[in-house]
Amino acid sequence: MNVYPFIEAENAAEGGNVKRACTLLKISRAAYYAHRAAGPSARARQDTELTEEIAAIHDESNGTYGTPRVQAELRNRGHRHSRKRVARLLRAAGRAGRTPKRWRTTTVSDPAASTPADLIKRDFSCSTSDINTRWCGDITYIHTWEGWLYLATVIDLGSRRVVGWATADHLRTGLIADALNNAVAQRRPEPGVIFHSDRGCQYTSAQFSALADEHGVRLSVGRKGQCWDNAVAESFFATIKAELIDRRSWPTRASAHKAIFNYIEGWYNTRRLHSSLGYLSPNTYETTTRQVA
């Protein structure tokens, strides 16, 4: 154990006595003063520099990254350090990541609607061959001072990229139609791409089914009351709420929409590291896999 900090504390205290402290700790005063003259150890200096790098990465993530992503980003920058060391320095700096809350099911199904089969069956693995072939989506809500704002998403299961999204002050089918239209316009998938969702009445409506047919999209739904059947969409909402929505209040729907745009297009798709992608961002993962192919 390094006893020198205890002697420093005793020395700094009012009425402190270095001689007494050294005697109690069985350290010669000569050794103490030699240590003091030598200054911080090489390891301590390295920890100081590493802490500055860790703090910068944590700030760049807007305070959302915990130890695994900080360590991964350090590795991406050419610095390899153990998980324990990064955790220790992150904790010593008084910093921590943001943890998503537990999911809450908000689906309202239509018992009279005909529902498509489940074409995903909880296979949410990321794969280069799955990019632009399997999508999923859902709806969540954001409280603003003007009332509720609803967010609908379309996520590519192959790369976890949010390929389409829309917001509105209502829960009508037009909201999810806008999200799907945006995804098709951006990605231009081949006919037969699967879009997976829960059994919400918007997703099982005749209007949405007709839109999917128009775009050559095959609809898929999970089982009733099984939120894990749409785990990727639920996980995204837990993440955006923990890292953005729940961290402040939203005076207007417009301000929330702008923040969501900046988060998805300026952070989540382009820079945020995903553990399921080997700690790459969706953009980097897609670019890398295309180059390999």
Secondary structure, DSSP 8 states (H G I E B T S, - for coil): ---HHHHHHHHHSTT--HHHHHHHHT--HHHHHHHHHH-S-HHHHHHHHHHHHHHHHHHHTTT---HHHHHHHHHHTT----HHHHHHHHHHTT--------------B-TTS-----SSTT-----GGGTTTEEEEEEEEEEETTEEEEEEEEEETTT--EEEEEEESS-SHHHHHHHHHHHHHHH---TT-EEEE--BTTTTSHHHHHHHHHHT-EEEE--TT-GGGGHHHHHHHHHHHHHTGGGS--S-HHHHHHHHHHHIIIIITTT--BGGGTSB-HHHHHHHHHHH-
